[in-house]
Amino acid sequence: QVRLVESGGGLAQPGGSLNLSCTASGDDITPYAMGWYRQPPGKERELVVLSWPAGSINYADSVKGRFTISRDNMKSTVYMQMGNLRPDDTAVYCCHALLGPTGYWGQGTRVTVSS
């Protein structure tokens, strides 16, 4: 059983930045695909970015060039730097860990982008 805890959400102004963290416990995340998803108000959950264990990364088109994922397997932590934030980035951001058919979700952290 993997437990994921996100942190770093909050309020940011348009054009600003926030850094999210996701810390895992219960297993070594090295072989896991680690991802960030988000659910904007009134909308479906969507993939933001996925970091594969072999090193490849997939970003949603909407965040390419603005968001950066990184992972420190030794610290069991995944980070996401979010820059040039826009109001439509407002959402609950959730961390996800996937190994084969088994996936785990964090509780999420809320990000609000507003002036």
Phi and psi restraints in degrees (value plus and minus 20) as a CYANA .aco file:
   2 VAL   PHI    -127.1   -87.1
   2 VAL   PSI     112.1   152.1
   3 ARG   PHI    -129.0   -89.0
   3 ARG   PSI     110.0   150.0
   4 LEU   PHI    -137.2   -97.2
   4 LEU   PSI     111.5   151.5
   5 VAL   PHI    -147.2  -107.2
   5 VAL   PSI      99.8   139.8
   6 GLU   PHI    -113.8   -73.8
   6 GLU   PSI     134.0   174.0
   7 SER   PHI    -171.9  -131.9
   7 SER   PSI     144.1   184.1
   8 GLY   PHI      85.6   125.6
   8 GLY   PSI     -23.3    16.7
   9 GLY   PHI     -91.6   -51.6
   9 GLY   PSI     154.4   194.4
  10 GLY   PHI     135.8   175.8
  10 GLY   PSI    -176.6  -136.6
  11 LEU   PHI    -123.0   -83.0
  11 LEU   PSI     114.0   154.0
  12 ALA   PHI    -156.7  -116.7
  12 ALA   PSI     132.1   172.1
  13 GLN   PHI    -105.1   -65.1
  13 GLN   PSI     134.3   174.3
  14 PRO   PHI     -74.1   -34.1
  14 PRO   PSI     114.8   154.8
  15 GLY   PHI      68.3   108.3
  15 GLY   PSI     -29.9    10.1
  16 GLY   PHI    -104.6   -64.6
  16 GLY   PSI    -189.5  -149.5
  17 SER   PHI    -159.7  -119.7
  17 SER   PSI     136.2   176.2
  18 LEU   PHI    -165.3  -125.3
  18 LEU   PSI     131.8   171.8
  19 ASN   PHI    -140.6  -100.6
  19 ASN   PSI     105.2   145.2
  20 LEU   PHI    -123.9   -83.9
  20 LEU   PSI     129.7   169.7
  21 SER   PHI    -149.1  -109.1
  21 SER   PSI     130.3   170.3
  22 CYS   PHI    -155.6  -115.6
  22 CYS   PSI      95.0   135.0
  23 THR   PHI    -127.9   -87.9
  23 THR   PSI     109.7   149.7
  24 ALA   PHI    -124.1   -84.1
  24 ALA   PSI     128.9   168.9
  25 SER   PHI    -159.0  -119.0
  25 SER   PSI     134.1   174.1
  26 GLY   PHI      84.8   124.8
  26 GLY   PSI     -36.9     3.1
  27 ASP   PHI    -185.8  -145.8
  27 ASP   PSI     141.8   181.8
  28 ASP   PHI     -97.7   -57.7
  28 ASP   PSI     105.1   145.1
  29 ILE   PHI    -103.8   -63.8
  29 ILE   PSI     -21.2    18.8
  30 THR   PHI     -71.4   -31.4
  30 THR   PSI     -65.0   -25.0
  31 PRO   PHI    -105.5   -65.5
  31 PRO   PSI     -18.8    21.2
  32 TYR   PHI    -107.9   -67.9
  32 TYR   PSI     124.6   164.6
  33 ALA   PHI    -100.3   -60.3
  33 ALA   PSI     104.0   144.0
  34 MET   PHI    -132.1   -92.1
  34 MET   PSI     113.3   153.3
  35 GLY   PHI    -160.1  -120.1
  35 GLY   PSI     142.6   182.6
  36 TRP   PHI    -135.9   -95.9
  36 TRP   PSI     112.7   152.7
  37 TYR   PHI    -141.5  -101.5
  37 TYR   PSI     142.0   182.0
  38 ARG   PHI    -163.0  -123.0
  38 ARG   PSI     132.7   172.7
  39 GLN   PHI    -148.0  -108.0
  39 GLN   PSI      82.8   122.8
  40 PRO   PHI     -87.9   -47.9
  40 PRO   PSI     139.3   179.3
  41 PRO   PHI     -76.9   -36.9
  41 PRO   PSI     106.6   146.6
  42 GLY   PHI      54.6    94.6
  42 GLY   PSI     -10.6    29.4
  43 LYS   PHI    -145.0  -105.0
  43 LYS   PSI     151.8   191.8
  44 GLU   PHI     -97.6   -57.6
  44 GLU   PSI     138.4   178.4
  45 ARG   PHI     -89.3   -49.3
  45 ARG   PSI     122.9   162.9
  46 GLU   PHI    -157.1  -117.1
  46 GLU   PSI     131.8   171.8
  47 LEU   PHI     -93.9   -53.9
  47 LEU   PSI     114.8   154.8
  48 VAL   PHI    -120.3   -80.3
  48 VAL   PSI     -71.8   -31.8
  49 VAL   PHI    -179.9  -139.9
  49 VAL   PSI     127.4   167.4
  50 LEU   PHI    -151.5  -111.5
  50 LEU   PSI     109.2   149.2
  51 SER   PHI    -131.4   -91.4
  51 SER   PSI      93.8   133.8
  52 TRP   PHI    -104.8   -64.8
  52 TRP   PSI     131.0   171.0
  53 PRO   PHI     -81.0   -41.0
  53 PRO   PSI     -48.1    -8.1
  54 ALA   PHI     -98.4   -58.4
  54 ALA   PSI     -29.1    10.9
  55 GLY   PHI      97.8   137.8
  55 GLY   PSI     -37.2     2.8
  56 SER   PHI     -93.0   -53.0
  56 SER   PSI     134.6   174.6
  57 ILE   PHI    -154.9  -114.9
  57 ILE   PSI     117.8   157.8
  58 ASN   PHI    -140.1  -100.1
  58 ASN   PSI     103.2   143.2
  59 TYR   PHI    -128.1   -88.1
  59 TYR   PSI     125.3   165.3
  60 ALA   PHI     -85.9   -45.9
  60 ALA   PSI     125.5   165.5
  61 ASP   PHI     -76.4   -36.4
  61 ASP   PSI     -53.5   -13.5
  62 SER   PHI     -87.5   -47.5
  62 SER   PSI     -38.5     1.5
  63 VAL   PHI    -137.1   -97.1
  63 VAL   PSI     -23.2    16.8
  64 LYS   PHI     -77.5   -37.5
  64 LYS   PSI     113.0   153.0
  65 GLY   PHI      64.1   104.1
  65 GLY   PSI     -29.1    10.9
  66 ARG   PHI    -136.9   -96.9
  66 ARG   PSI     -54.0   -14.0
  67 PHE   PHI    -130.7   -90.7
  67 PHE   PSI     126.9   166.9
  68 THR   PHI    -156.5  -116.5
  68 THR   PSI     107.4   147.4
  69 ILE   PHI    -119.6   -79.6
  69 ILE   PSI     125.9   165.9
  70 SER   PHI    -166.3  -126.3
  70 SER   PSI     140.4   180.4
  71 ARG   PHI    -160.4  -120.4
  71 ARG   PSI     123.4   163.4
  72 ASP   PHI    -141.0  -101.0
  72 ASP   PSI      75.7   115.7
  73 ASN   PHI     -83.8   -43.8
  73 ASN   PSI     -51.5   -11.5
  74 MET   PHI     -85.1   -45.1
  74 MET   PSI     -52.6   -12.6
  75 LYS   PHI    -116.2   -76.2
  75 LYS   PSI     -17.5    22.5
  76 SER   PHI      33.4    73.4
  76 SER   PSI      20.4    60.4
  77 THR   PHI    -152.3  -112.3
  77 THR   PSI     119.9   159.9
  78 VAL   PHI    -137.3   -97.3
  78 VAL   PSI     118.4   158.4
  79 TYR   PHI    -139.4   -99.4
  79 TYR   PSI     132.8   172.8
  80 MET   PHI    -159.2  -119.2
  80 MET   PSI      95.8   135.8
  81 GLN   PHI    -110.3   -70.3
  81 GLN   PSI     105.7   145.7
  82 MET   PHI    -136.1   -96.1
  82 MET   PSI     101.7   141.7
  83 GLY   PHI    -145.1  -105.1
  83 GLY   PSI     147.9   187.9
  84 ASN   PHI      26.0    66.0
  84 ASN   PSI      29.4    69.4
  85 LEU   PHI     -83.7   -43.7
  85 LEU   PSI     127.5   167.5
  86 ARG   PHI    -143.8  -103.8
  86 ARG   PSI     137.1   177.1
  87 PRO   PHI     -75.1   -35.1
  87 PRO   PSI     -52.6   -12.6
  88 ASP   PHI     -97.9   -57.9
  88 ASP   PSI     -16.9    23.1
  89 ASP   PHI    -104.7   -64.7
  89 ASP   PSI     -26.7    13.3
  90 THR   PHI     -80.5   -40.5
  90 THR   PSI     104.8   144.8
  91 ALA   PHI    -197.3  -157.3
  91 ALA   PSI     149.7   189.7
  92 VAL   PHI    -111.4   -71.4
  92 VAL   PSI     103.9   143.9
  93 TYR   PHI    -121.7   -81.7
  93 TYR   PSI     108.0   148.0
  94 CYS   PHI    -141.2  -101.2
  94 CYS   PSI     121.8   161.8
  95 CYS   PHI    -110.9   -70.9
  95 CYS   PSI     125.4   165.4
  96 HIS   PHI    -156.9  -116.9
  96 HIS   PSI     118.4   158.4
  97 ALA   PHI    -141.4  -101.4
  97 ALA   PSI     110.1   150.1
  98 LEU   PHI    -149.2  -109.2
  98 LEU   PSI     107.9   147.9
  99 LEU   PHI    -156.0  -116.0
  99 LEU   PSI      89.5   129.5
 100 GLY   PHI      41.0    81.0
 100 GLY   PSI    -148.5  -108.5
 101 PRO   PHI    -107.1   -67.1
 101 PRO   PSI     -19.8    20.2
 102 THR   PHI    -126.7   -86.7
 102 THR   PSI     106.9   146.9
 103 GLY   PHI    -147.8  -107.8
 103 GLY   PSI     133.7   173.7
 104 TYR   PHI    -151.9  -111.9
 104 TYR   PSI     125.6   165.6
 105 TRP   PHI    -139.4   -99.4
 105 TRP   PSI     126.3   166.3
 106 GLY   PHI    -106.5   -66.5
 106 GLY   PSI     155.9   195.9
 107 GLN   PHI     -97.2   -57.2
 107 GLN   PSI     -44.1    -4.1
 108 GLY   PHI      81.3   121.3
 108 GLY   PSI     136.2   176.2
 109 THR   PHI    -155.5  -115.5
 109 THR   PSI     117.3   157.3
 110 ARG   PHI    -107.7   -67.7
 110 ARG   PSI     113.9   153.9
 111 VAL   PHI    -139.7   -99.7
 111 VAL   PSI     106.2   146.2
 112 THR   PHI    -142.3  -102.3
 112 THR   PSI     105.4   145.4
 113 VAL   PHI    -133.2   -93.2
 113 VAL   PSI      91.5   131.5
 114 SER   PHI    -178.1  -138.1
 114 SER   PSI     129.4   169.4
